[in-house]
Amino acid sequence: MSDGIGMGLRKLRLERHYTQREVAERMHMLQSAYSRLENGKVVVTERHLQLLVEVFGEEAIESICFPEEKDGI
């Protein structure tokens, strides 16, 4: 996972006033594991993406994973 995606996850989480613990619980993982996703320390898996979509919504996750499509490039 790139740092840009991790930063995007952090931004989404803060915009929604979620804690890392709240997101982690919704994703059925430890807070420390979610923190590693936000910090780009682990590679995001397809399962992570599915769970992130459940938490933040498909459009939000697509906007951070594929920002060039959002910008019309």
Secondary structure, 3 states (H helix, E strand, C coil): CCHHHHHHHHHHHHHCCCCHHHHHHHCCCCHHHHHHHHCCCCCCCHHHHHHHHHHHCHHHHHHHHCHHHHCCC
